[in-house]
Amino acid sequence: MKSIDVNVVKNYLLTLQDSLCAALEQEDGGVAQEKWYRDVPVTEPRMQGAGYGAKDAKQKFREDAWDRPEGGGGRSRVLADGNVFEQAGVNFSHVHGKHLPPSASAHRPELAGRSFQALGVSLVIHPRNPYVPTSHYNVRFFMAEKSGADPVWWFGGGFDLTPYYGFEEDAVHWHRTAKAACDPFGPDYYARFKKWCDEYFFLKHRNEPRGIGGLFFDDFSEKSFDHAFSFMRSVGDHFVPAYLPIVQKRKATPYGERERDFQLYRRGRYVEFNLVYDRGTLFGLQSGGRTESILMSLPPLVKWRYHWTPPPGSPEAKLYEIFLKPRDWLATEAT
């Protein structure tokens, strides 16, 4: 029987979480942690102010290492009330159990009854300035096993962008970087996984996409473990160069109460998607995951309005008219 070394994936994901936190702390104006606590189970969060050991409480992630009674655990890191990021969360988890939760076996009924391991890093950033887009990112590995049979495994992940006030040059940069992550692995990968992202991050009850898309892939085990793992790492390593240049370009843009109000309204769509459709949220809740870590993706402030539409010709209307439509952004670059 074939064997898979899960520790190889785990070590990459742990290092990835560290590098993401360091990059975001630096962008927020702080200095990256010299050392993170690791693999030390706690019953109470290790939090001192907004970041243990932090000189400036607004610029540090705080970590909460946790155990899952059914098997596994993780470490959740949140930067709250930052200079640039109103809230940013970067979570690592490695959970395992004797039986797959319904959300995992719904699309693969032949796996029902197998034990499982699920590892991943997930990131959600809610910026302070409405001209900086929200972003979500995730890379993950899943394996289901039973005695006497080869393990069934796959990778998944991707990243997507949710602007409030869109800029075509930002959208082109985002998708150009997404394509660069895909090109070494297959000539059709970018088109395939962009389309999947557009379809996945769609609010059916609103009949609108959540944002301008990016990449989304799941159940990915093409060619070999080494090929699939390398592709996941490429996606994982391209998020920072895709997102941070946009943050740097927009974070000092002046804004007022109108822009902030629209940002909070549009955040409502983000909440609706995560609680109604998102597979990761459903899997985490159904598998007995840590609720605080699972719901870390939700913004700290949000609002809803009854039957509201933006005034015609307004900057807010432009988001709906130009950006909240599936589009070949790289064709825009070529024109």
C-alpha positions as a printed NumPy array, in Angstrom:
array([[  0.   ,   0.   ,   0.   ],
       [  1.078,   3.56 ,  -0.675],
       [  1.97 ,   5.76 ,   2.29 ],
       [  1.802,   9.539,   2.601],
       [  4.07 ,  11.498,   4.943],
       [  1.66 ,  14.005,   6.437],
       [  4.479,  15.673,   8.372],
       [  5.978,  17.017,   5.147],
       [  2.751,  18.926,   4.507],
       [  2.43 ,  19.974,   8.143],
       [  5.935,  21.43 ,   8.285],
       [  5.289,  23.518,   5.175],
       [  2.013,  24.816,   6.583],
       [  3.559,  25.765,   9.93 ],
       [  6.334,  27.678,   8.179],
       [  3.785,  29.298,   5.879],
       [  1.741,  30.579,   8.82 ],
       [  4.873,  32.128,  10.335],
       [  5.834,  33.869,   7.099],
       [  2.327,  35.222,   6.5  ],
       [  2.11 ,  36.667,  10.003],
       [  5.54 ,  38.261,   9.661],
       [  4.628,  39.901,   6.339],
       [  1.313,  41.246,   7.642],
       [  2.83 ,  42.555,  10.882],
       [  5.477,  44.395,   8.927],
       [  2.878,  45.905,   6.592],
       [  0.803,  47.012,   9.572],
       [  3.778,  48.919,  10.92 ],
       [  5.121,  46.485,  13.462],
       [  8.139,  44.247,  13.78 ],
       [  7.686,  40.521,  13.236],
       [  7.784,  38.22 ,  16.239],
       [ 11.203,  36.694,  16.815],
       [  9.63 ,  33.439,  17.976],
       [  6.145,  31.987,  18.115],
       [  5.028,  29.543,  20.736],
       [  4.487,  26.212,  19.043],
       [  2.925,  22.868,  19.91 ],
       [  2.275,  23.82 ,  23.534],
       [ -1.33 ,  22.975,  24.478],
       [ -3.1  ,  25.513,  26.636],
       [ -6.461,  25.712,  28.311],
       [ -6.563,  29.523,  28.331],
       [ -5.487,  31.831,  25.494],
       [ -1.924,  33.111,  25.852],
       [ -2.821,  36.734,  25.284],
       [ -1.283,  39.789,  26.856],
       [ -2.845,  42.915,  25.46 ],
       [ -3.182,  42.469,  21.713],
       [  0.049,  40.538,  21.317],
       [  2.144,  38.977,  23.969],
       [  5.525,  40.643,  24.131],
       [  4.35 ,  43.444,  21.863],
       [  5.508,  47.012,  22.378],
       [  2.674,  48.345,  20.238],
       [ -0.561,  46.471,  20.87 ],
       [ -1.95 ,  47.505,  17.497],
       [  0.725,  45.824,  15.451],
       [  1.035,  42.266,  16.678],
       [ -0.725,  38.993,  16.172],
       [ -1.775,  37.201,  19.301],
       [ -1.69 ,  33.434,  19.341],
       [ -4.042,  30.933,  20.895],
       [ -2.859,  27.314,  20.743],
       [ -5.724,  24.845,  21.152],
       [ -6.495,  21.151,  21.304],
       [ -9.473,  19.347,  19.817],
       [-10.853,  16.666,  22.173],
       [-11.713,  14.368,  19.262],
       [ -8.161,  14.577,  17.912],
       [ -5.686,  17.214,  16.778],
       [ -5.545,  20.935,  17.35 ],
       [ -4.064,  24.088,  15.982],
       [ -2.888,  27.603,  16.595],
       [ -4.987,  30.654,  15.844],
       [ -3.425,  34.061,  15.366],
       [ -5.366,  37.306,  15.19 ],
       [ -4.204,  40.867,  14.675],
       [ -6.975,  43.16 ,  15.913],
       [ -7.389,  46.932,  15.682],
       [ -4.245,  47.373,  13.625],
       [ -3.031,  50.457,  11.829],
       [ -3.806,  49.008,   8.39 ],
       [ -5.749,  45.851,   9.191],
       [ -8.849,  46.236,  11.319],
       [ -8.696,  42.498,  11.778],
       [ -6.484,  39.826,  10.248],
       [ -6.526,  36.159,  11.153],
       [ -4.054,  33.457,  10.128],
       [ -4.967,  29.998,  11.393],
       [ -3.251,  26.631,  11.267],
       [ -5.115,  23.455,  12.132],
       [ -4.422,  19.732,  11.996],
       [ -7.438,  17.711,  13.04 ],
       [ -8.185,  14.012,  12.76 ],
       [-11.018,  11.672,  13.617],
       [-12.477,   8.223,  13.194],
       [-15.36 ,   9.238,  10.942],
       [-15.734,  11.861,   8.232],
       [-18.255,  14.635,   8.935],
       [-21.222,  14.86 ,   6.531],
       [-19.854,  17.934,   4.722],
       [-16.74 ,  15.975,   3.699],
       [-18.469,  12.808,   2.513],
       [-21.397,  14.538,   0.772],
       [-19.418,  14.872,  -2.478],
       [-17.51 ,  11.595,  -1.97 ],
       [-20.002,   9.104,  -0.48 ],
       [-17.544,   6.247,  -1.071],
       [-15.388,   7.705,   1.724],
       [-18.058,   7.45 ,   4.394],
       [-16.806,   5.494,   7.388],
       [-13.118,   6.219,   6.833],
       [-10.916,   7.942,   9.371],
       [ -9.519,  11.286,   8.299],
       [ -6.827,  13.888,   8.731],
       [ -7.27 ,  17.499,   7.64 ],
       [ -4.508,  20.115,   7.694],
       [ -4.586,  23.665,   6.501],
       [ -3.711,  27.314,   6.817],
       [ -6.485,  29.849,   6.356],
       [ -6.245,  33.621,   6.266],
       [ -8.835,  36.38 ,   6.206],
       [ -7.972,  40.074,   6.184],
       [-10.454,  42.87 ,   6.872],
       [ -8.615,  46.159,   6.249],
       [ -9.424,  49.448,   7.895],
       [ -9.408,  51.644,   4.768],
       [-12.39 ,  50.931,   2.453],
       [-10.132,  51.384,  -0.574],
       [ -8.126,  48.333,   0.482],
       [ -9.95 ,  45.114,  -0.441],
       [-10.743,  42.28 ,   1.902],
       [ -8.993,  39.048,   1.032],
       [ -9.347,  35.37 ,   1.825],
       [ -6.755,  32.655,   1.329],
       [ -6.537,  28.974,   2.161],
       [ -4.352,  25.963,   1.415],
       [ -5.209,  22.539,   2.782],
       [ -4.584,  18.802,   2.642],
       [ -7.066,  16.038,   3.334],
       [ -6.555,  12.299,   3.705],
       [ -9.074,   9.532,   4.375],
       [ -7.918,   6.074,   5.401],
       [ -9.2  ,   2.609,   6.207],
       [ -7.488,  -0.652,   6.997],
       [ -6.377,  -2.691,   4.015],
       [ -6.771,   0.092,   1.441],
       [ -4.635,   2.846,  -0.014],
       [ -5.262,   6.276,   1.513],
       [ -7.403,   8.684,  -0.468],
       [ -5.897,  12.156,  -0.416],
       [ -6.24 ,  15.522,  -2.069],
       [ -5.17 ,  19.152,  -1.84 ],
       [ -7.281,  22.272,  -2.042],
       [ -7.019,  25.991,  -1.658],
       [ -6.854,  29.299,  -3.443],
       [ -7.237,  33.014,  -2.826],
       [ -9.876,  35.585,  -3.73 ],
       [-10.261,  39.353,  -3.496],
       [-13.284,  41.351,  -2.315],
       [-12.971,  45.061,  -3.138],
       [-15.328,  47.77 ,  -1.983],
       [-14.035,  50.357,  -4.44 ],
       [-12.489,  48.602,  -7.395],
       [ -9.456,  49.54 ,  -9.48 ],
       [ -8.83 ,  47.766, -12.77 ],
       [ -5.051,  47.867, -12.358],
       [ -5.387,  46.078,  -8.999],
       [ -7.622,  43.405, -10.509],
       [ -5.163,  42.844, -13.349],
       [ -2.226,  42.563, -10.925],
       [ -4.166,  40.121,  -8.738],
       [ -5.038,  37.828, -11.622],
       [ -1.632,  38.136, -13.263],
       [ -0.055,  36.857, -10.046],
       [ -2.641,  34.069,  -9.781],
       [ -1.762,  32.981, -13.302],
       [  1.944,  33.006, -12.439],
       [  1.213,  30.576,  -9.601],
       [ -0.465,  28.179, -12.026],
       [  1.547,  28.356, -15.249],
       [  4.447,  26.032, -14.311],
       [  2.01 ,  23.194, -13.572],
       [ -0.421,  23.132, -16.453],
       [ -1.423,  25.423, -19.332],
       [ -5.089,  25.229, -18.384],
       [ -4.744,  25.526, -14.604],
       [ -5.341,  29.266, -14.313],
       [ -8.435,  29.243, -16.533],
       [ -9.84 ,  26.169, -14.771],
       [ -9.316,  27.392, -11.236],
       [-10.323,  30.985, -11.98 ],
       [-13.627,  29.7  , -13.358],
       [-14.094,  27.475, -10.312],
       [-13.408,  30.456,  -8.05 ],
       [-15.989,  32.595,  -9.874],
       [-18.549,  29.819,  -9.496],
       [-17.738,  28.95 ,  -5.894],
       [-17.691,  32.465,  -4.406],
       [-21.146,  33.311,  -5.689],
       [-24.079,  34.265,  -3.48 ],
       [-27.008,  32.515,  -5.109],
       [-29.6  ,  34.255,  -2.959],
       [-28.176,  37.644,  -4.032],
       [-27.354,  36.609,  -7.592],
       [-23.953,  38.254,  -7.345],
       [-20.323,  37.233,  -6.861],
       [-18.574,  37.978,  -3.585],
       [-15.726,  39.799,  -5.309],
       [-13.42 ,  39.641,  -8.321],
       [-12.351,  36.041,  -7.759],
       [ -8.887,  34.576,  -8.08 ],
       [ -8.201,  30.854,  -7.713],
       [-10.098,  27.99 ,  -6.143],
       [ -9.306,  24.28 ,  -6.367],
       [-10.369,  21.227,  -4.392],
       [-10.132,  17.422,  -4.598],
       [ -6.819,  17.978,  -6.377],
       [ -4.578,  14.917,  -6.743],
       [ -3.452,  15.136, -10.362],
       [ -0.373,  13.304, -11.693],
       [  1.322,  12.532,  -8.365],
       [  1.584,  13.576,  -4.745],
       [  4.739,  15.586,  -5.508],
       [  3.06 ,  17.437,  -8.378],
       [ -0.076,  18.224,  -6.394],
       [  1.879,  19.286,  -3.308],
       [  4.144,  21.533,  -5.395],
       [  1.119,  23.197,  -6.957],
       [ -0.441,  23.836,  -3.557],
       [  2.839,  25.368,  -2.367],
       [  2.964,  27.619,  -5.411],
       [ -0.506,  28.935,  -4.682],
       [  0.469,  29.34 ,  -1.037],
       [  3.606,  31.287,  -1.893],
       [  1.947,  33.671,  -4.37 ],
       [ -0.561,  35.258,  -2.   ],
       [  1.757,  37.849,  -0.461],
       [  3.036,  39.175,  -3.825],
       [ -0.562,  39.257,  -5.078],
       [ -2.094,  41.127,  -2.14 ],
       [  0.44 ,  43.339,  -0.393],
       [  1.253,  45.576,  -3.4  ],
       [ -2.462,  46.458,  -3.545],
       [ -2.491,  47.217,   0.186],
       [  0.577,  49.423,  -0.162],
       [ -0.975,  51.342,  -3.036],
       [ -4.369,  51.989,  -1.389],
       [ -3.874,  52.118,   2.386],
       [ -3.267,  55.886,   2.531],
       [ -6.202,  56.832,   0.274],
       [ -8.377,  59.439,   2.067],
       [-11.882,  58.267,   2.942],
       [-14.867,  59.465,   4.936],
       [-18.075,  58.289,   6.539],
       [-19.7  ,  57.444,   3.191],
       [-16.958,  55.032,   2.159],
       [-16.816,  53.461,   5.603],
       [-20.575,  52.961,   5.627],
       [-20.457,  51.214,   2.256],
       [-17.591,  49.012,   3.413],
       [-19.62 ,  47.833,   6.421],
       [-22.647,  47.184,   4.214],
       [-20.648,  45.105,   1.736],
       [-19.057,  43.146,   4.579],
       [-22.542,  41.77 ,   5.142],
       [-22.213,  39.828,   1.887],
       [-18.998,  38.303,   3.209],
       [-20.776,  37.131,   6.352],
       [-23.686,  35.711,   4.373],
       [-21.42 ,  33.64 ,   2.145],
       [-19.326,  32.229,   4.963],
       [-22.277,  31.19 ,   7.085],
       [-24.444,  29.81 ,   4.278],
       [-22.142,  28.341,   1.628],
       [-18.515,  28.048,   2.683],
       [-17.331,  24.425,   2.804],
       [-14.524,  25.131,   5.251],
       [-16.876,  26.766,   7.743],
       [-19.366,  23.914,   7.483],
       [-16.652,  21.257,   7.776],
       [-15.145,  22.948,  10.814],
       [-18.443,  23.236,  12.651],
       [-19.582,  19.701,  11.764],
       [-16.257,  18.126,  12.706],
       [-16.212,  19.66 ,  16.171],
       [-13.609,  22.246,  15.314],
       [-12.821,  25.241,  17.477],
       [-15.644,  27.722,  16.957],
       [-13.597,  30.857,  17.701],
       [-11.046,  29.864,  15.08 ],
       [-13.656,  28.891,  12.495],
       [-15.548,  32.167,  12.845],
       [-12.346,  34.206,  12.85 ],
       [-13.166,  34.926,   9.199],
       [-16.072,  37.208,  10.127],
       [-15.443,  40.973,  10.188],
       [-15.447,  42.818,  13.525],
       [-18.058,  45.336,  12.337],
       [-20.778,  44.906,   9.726],
       [-24.214,  46.285,   8.847],
       [-27.232,  45.409,   6.745],
       [-29.79 ,  47.652,   5.07 ],
       [-33.216,  46.733,   3.831],
       [-33.485,  46.632,   0.025],
       [-30.718,  49.174,  -0.566],
       [-29.143,  49.924,  -3.941],
       [-26.387,  52.447,  -4.678],
       [-27.3  ,  55.686,  -6.486],
       [-26.804,  55.437, -10.266],
       [-23.472,  56.799, -11.419],
       [-21.966,  56.68 ,  -7.946],
       [-18.601,  55.113,  -7.082],
       [-20.544,  52.488,  -5.136],
       [-22.626,  51.618,  -8.224],
       [-19.404,  51.14 , -10.19 ],
       [-18.547,  48.154,  -8.001],
       [-21.699,  46.355,  -9.153],
       [-21.523,  47.472, -12.77 ],
       [-17.857,  46.693, -13.474],
       [-16.297,  44.552, -10.779],
       [-19.021,  42.213,  -9.543],
       [-19.216,  40.443, -12.872],
       [-17.097,  37.467, -13.971],
       [-14.488,  38.88 , -16.302],
       [-11.25 ,  37.994, -18.051],
       [ -9.046,  40.538, -16.295],
       [ -5.95 ,  39.506, -18.225],
       [ -7.733,  40.349, -21.475],
       [ -8.186,  43.82 , -19.981],
       [ -4.41 ,  43.995, -19.557],
       [ -3.87 ,  43.159, -23.222],
       [ -6.134,  45.917, -24.557]])
